[in-house]
């Protein structure tokens, strides 16, 4: 799962060094960005005022020693609970041109957020939001209408759907009934990054209208054919662990095996071919410092260890078949170790944005590069930041993409708190590869499609396919 707000708590400690306002040149554009705070936490005076991002529904209200984020629509304005230090930790750099402001987490290869100056807060932000069922329904419906990016992709007429469900909500509608209304409205939007989380009558509930992939039903059917494992979730976990054990014992067979970052990265050898498995795109900090800088440093260190161990191999498999995502920045950092030059990887833009799509690049790592032939392996489980890694790797001339199409949920998650306290997460961005292809909702198709998880041999086919790729049989 990818989200700007997902990592704000770990970034509380992110403050720039030096007493002056730091200038940083972005590698891709050469623009000079200015730090939002100095070493004592003072906010740069150029940021004081009210700033609006209409494509995210955000307002920033910044003063001498205060900063807060508000989520707004014509229906309501809901302050975010993010502390000032965390907010400015996420928006570390800025560039201002009159009444236009650009903010980003880091210089280069990190999302740039565009804001315009407002003279005063909108009227809805001068009063507390109502938390009635009707007010919550109106806010939910308007947030989705304004910021959700893929109604056309899933052939959903949101205005028509709102009209159909509106009559079901009254001042006396219970939480349980309101949750069912919202779930019904989201039905059919088969989006892995769309979710509703609520507490209903003391019970935590979550609704995600994601599509069913081939793997899920096949595993479920096998679960109901056995009696040893009593939980469906435990059966899925056991299936994954069995694949990992088979890979380690029968395929790699202790040949050059190693791991780093709490086994986020594992490696070994299949004959003369090196093998690197990347299990996630976060969790590399390895300490109490969970800043993005620590994540990136840990990711570079982990992949460097793997590449150094496999430097004498003739070719390499990079496997993200079991990778469920994390941070885009980590994906680009890992991909940099397979690049011989700078390449445009993809562009992205917020839904309805006026500004040109933002480009993102794969740039060569400073050291520990593997430039021999690389086989990238993905599956229908590869999702979110694993798909960003896939886009980045596919542009490199030494990489061939094998396996199954990825899941097809690339957009970052835009989080919104509803007036009654429920949490809505929605896809708000359009990612496009270097060929102008948008893969949202369908998954990135490999150059060489291979069925990794054969329904007739779902516990053994994955390791066997890796051996076939290593031998050149596929």
N, C-alpha and C positions, 0 to 999 in steps of 0.2 A: 504494500500500500504506500502510495506517495502522497505527501501533503506538506504544504508550507508550514501549517500549524503543528504538524506531527512532532517536530523536533524542537519546539520552542523551549520546553522545560530544560532539556539538556544544554541549551545554549545560554543559560543565565550567566555563565562565567565568561562569555565571549566579549571582551572589551579590548580595544586597540591600544597598543603601546605608544608612548610619546605624548607630550603635552600639547603639541600643535595638532591642527586638523590634517590628518595624513592624506597624501595624494597617491593614488594607485593607478597605473596604466593597465587597461584590460588587454590581454594578449591578442584577442581577435580583432578589436576595433581600434586600439590605441587611444581610446577616450580616457580622459583623466577623471577618476571618480574620487569623491571626497568622503572621508569617514564621517558618519553621523554623530559620533561622540568622540571626546578626547579621553585621556587616561583617567581623569577624575569623574567621568560620566556626564560632563556637561554636553548638552545638545547644541549642535551647530545652529547659530541664529538664523541661517538661511532656511531652516526647516520650520521655523515657527509659523503657526497658522493652521488653517483647515484645508485638507487635501482630499480629493475625491478620485476613486478608481471606479468608474461606472460599469466596467466589464466584470468586476468581482463583487460589486456592491459593498465596497469598503470606503470608510471615511477615516482619515487620520487627523486627530486633533493634537497638536504639538505646541507646548509652551516652553518657558524657560527651563523648567525642571520636570516636565510632565509629558507623557505621550500615551495615547490610548487609541485603540482600534474599535470602530463601530461598524456593525453590519446593518445596512439600511435598505429599505424599499419604500414605495409610496404608502405601504400599510403600517410599517413599524420600523423602529430603530433599536437595535439590541447591542449594548456594549459587550465587547469581548472581555473575558476575565484575564487575558494575558497581562502579566506585569510589564511595567515600562521597560525594565532591563531586558526581558525576553524579547519584546517587540523590537527594540533597537538592536538586539543581538541578531535577529533575523534580517533586519533591514540595515545592514552595516555600512553600506556605501550609497552615495547619491550623486546625481548630476542634475543641476537645475538650469533651466533656460526660461527666465521670466516666470510666467505662471504655470510652467510645465516642469514636472519633477519625475525623475527616474530613480528607483530604489532597488537594491539587490543585496543578496546575502554575501556574495564574494565577487571579486573582480574576474570576470570571464567565465564562460560555461556555467552560469547560474542564472535563473530566471530574473528578468528585469520587469519590474512592476511600474506602470505608468500612472501618474496622478496629475490632476489639474487643481489649481487653487480655487477655493470657494471663499466668499466674503463672510458667510455665516452658515451655521448648521441648518440643514433642512428642518422643516416644521416638525416632522415625525421624531426628530432626535431631541426635541425640547420637552418631551413628555415620556413617562414610563409606558412601555408597551403593555397592552392588554393581553392576558393569558387565557381568555375564554376560548371555548372550542371554536366558535365562529372566527374570532380574531386569529387564532392559530391556523385554522384552515386557510384563511385568506393570505396569510403570510407565506405558508408553505406553498400554496398554489402560485403566488407571485414570484417567489424565489426560483422555483423550477422554471417558470415561464421566462424569467429574465436571464438566467445564468446557465441552465442546462444546455449542453451543446449538441445532443444527438437525437432529438425527436424525429428528424427526417430519416436518420439511419434506421431507426426501429419502427418507422411508419406509425407514429403516434400523434394524433391531433390533440394537443394538450388543452386548447381552449374548449374543445368539445367535451373532453374528459372532465375538465373542471366543472362545466355546466351540468354534466350528468351526476356528479357526486355532490355538488353543492347542496342540493335539496336534502341530503342525508344528514347534514350537520345542523344542529340547533343549539341554543344555549344550554340545554340539558343533556347533550350527548356525552356519554361516558368516555373515559380514557380508552377503554378496550374497544369501543365502537369507533372512536376517532382513529385509533391505530389501524383498524381494519379498513377504514376509508382511505387512509394514506397508502396502505399496502395495495389496495385495489387500484388506486390511481397510478402507482408505479409499475403495476403488472405489465409485462410485455416489453419493458425497457431492459433488455438482457445485458446489463452493464455491470461488470465486476467491480466497478468503482462507485456504484450507486447504492446507498444504504440508509436505512432509518433505524436509529437506536433509541429505545424508550424504556422508562420504568412504568409499568402498568400494574396497578394493584399489588405493588411490592415485588413484582417479577421483572427481571431484565428481559427485554424482547428486542430482537433484531430482524429486520427484513431486508434481504438483498435479492432482487429479481434477476439474478444471473442465469445465463443459459446453461443447460446441461451438456457437458462434453462427453465424448465416447467413453472415456476412462471411468467416470463416475458410475454409470449404470452397470458396466461390466464388473467393477469391484463390488458393487452392492449385490449383484446376483450371486457372486461367489460367496459373499458373507452369509446369505440366507441358505446356502447349500452346505454350510458347516455348522458345528455346534461348539467348537472349542473356545472361540473368542466370542464373548457375549455382547460386546459393544461394537456398533458399526464404525464409530470413530477409532476405536482401538484396532479394528481390523484394517482400516486404511493406514494407520500408523505402522502396524506390523508389516503390511505390504511394502511400504517404503523402506523400512529397516531391513527387510529381507533382500530387497534389491541392493541396498548398500553393502550388506554382508557378502552377497554373491559377487558383487563387483570387486570387493577387497580380497576375498579368498580365492576365487576361481579365475578372475580375469587379471588383476594386477599381481596377485600371488606374491605379495611382499617385495615386488621388484621396484626398488627406489621409492617406496611409499613414504609419505610425510604429510603433515598438515600444519595449518597456521590459523590464527584468529579463531580459536575455539572450534576448529574444524569447519569454519566457514569456507575455507579453501583446503582441498585435499589433492594430492598428486601421487603419481606412480608411473609405471611404464607397461605398455602392452607391446611386447616385442621391442622393435626399434622406434616405436611411436610413444611420445610422451602423452600423459593424460593429466588434465587439471579439471577438477570439479569445483564450480563456484556455487555455493548453496544459498547465498543471500547477498544483497547489495547494501547491507548495513550490519552493525555489530562488530566493527573493526577497531573501535577506540581502545578497548582492552583495559580501561581504567575508569575512574570516576569522572574523567573528562570526556564527556560525550559530545563535544563540539564538532562541527563539521570538519574543522582543521584536523582534529584527532582522528576522525573517521577516515579522512583521505590519507593521512600519514600511515594509519594502520593498514589500509587497503593496498597502498603502494608497497609497504614492507612485506605483506603476506604474499602478494603475487610475485614479488621479486625473489622471495625464497623458493617458490615453486619453479620459476623460470631458471634460476641458478641450478637447481637440482636436476633439471631436465635439459640443460644447455647442449648436451652431446647427442640428443635424439635427432632423428632425421625429419620428423614431423611431429605435430601436436594435435591432440583433441582437447578442445575447451568445451566443457559440458555444463549447460545451465538448464538441463531438463527438469531438475527439481528446485529451481530457483523461483521463489515467490516475491521477489522484488525488494524494494528499499528506497535508496536515494539515487536520483539520476546522476548527481555529481560523482558518486562512487562508481557507477557504471562507466562513465566517461574516463575516470581515472584508471580503472582496470583495463579498459580497451586501449589506453595510450601505450601500454607495454607491448602491443602487437603492431604498432604503427611506425612506418619509416618516414612519414611526412605528415603534414597537416591536411586533414580531409574534412569537408563539410559532412556531418553525419545526418542532420535533420533540421527542420525548422518547426517552431510551434508558435501559436497565437491563441490568446483568450477568445472565447466565443464572442463574435460581434466586434472584435477589436478594430480600431481605425488604423493603428500603427502597423507597420509592416511586420510580418512574422519574424521572430528572433532566431538567428542562426546559432547552431551549436556545432562544435568542432571536436574531432579527435586529433590531438596533438601528441607528438612522440614524447614518451617518458624520458626523463633525464638519464636513466640507466636501466639495466635488466630488461632489455627488449628481446622478444622472440620474433624473428622475421622470416623464418622458414615456413613451409606450408602449414596452415592451421585449418582444422575441421571444427566448425562451431556446431554444436548439437543442441537443439531446442525441442520442447515438447508442448503439448496442450496445457501443461502445468506452468510453463514459463510465462510469467505475467508481470505487468507493471514495469518497474525499473529493469527487470530481466529483458523486457522487450526493447527498452532504450539501449541496453547493452547490445542487443541483436542488431539494431539499426546502426550503431557505431561500428560494430565488427564487420558488417556486410559491405561497407564502403572500402575496406582495406584490400589491396590487391592480392595479398597472400592468404585470404580467408575464403573458404567455401562453406556454405550453410547446409547442414544435413538435419534430418529428423522430421518432426511434426510441426505444423503451424503453431505459433504461439497462441496464447489465450485470446488476445485482442482487447486489452484494457490498458491503454497507454496514457491517457490523460491524467494529470495530477488531480487530486481530490480537493474540491473546494468545500470546506466545512462551514456549516451554518447551524446556529442554535435557534430553535424555534421558540416562540414566546413562552410556551409551557415548559421549557427546559429540555425537550427532546433534541437529539442530534441528527441532522441530515448531512450526508456527504454526497456530493454530486460531481460528475465530470464536466469540466468547464473549458477544456483546451483541445485544440486541434493539432495533432502531430502529423507531419508530412515528411516522407523520406526524400532523398536527393533526386529521385525520379518523379516526384510529385504524387506518389502513392500514399493514401491514408489507410492505415491497417486497423483502425479502431473497429471493434465488433466482429472482425473476421480472423484476425491473427496474421502474423507475418509468415508467408509461405517460403519454405526452404528452397534453395537451388536444386537440391537433391532430396526429394521427399522420401522418408523411410518411416515405416510403422514401428515405433519404439515399443509400444505396449500392445502386443498382439493379444486380442481377447481369448484366443485359444491357448495361450501360454504366457499369461500376464505376469507370472513370477520369474520368468527366465528370459524373455525375449529382449529386454533392455540391455543386460550385459552382453548378450550374444551379438546384438547389433553394433555395440561399441567395438567388439573384436573384429567384426566384418569391416567397419570403417577403418580401423587401424591397419588391417591387412590389405586394404585397397580393393576389397571385393565389391564395394558399393560405389 
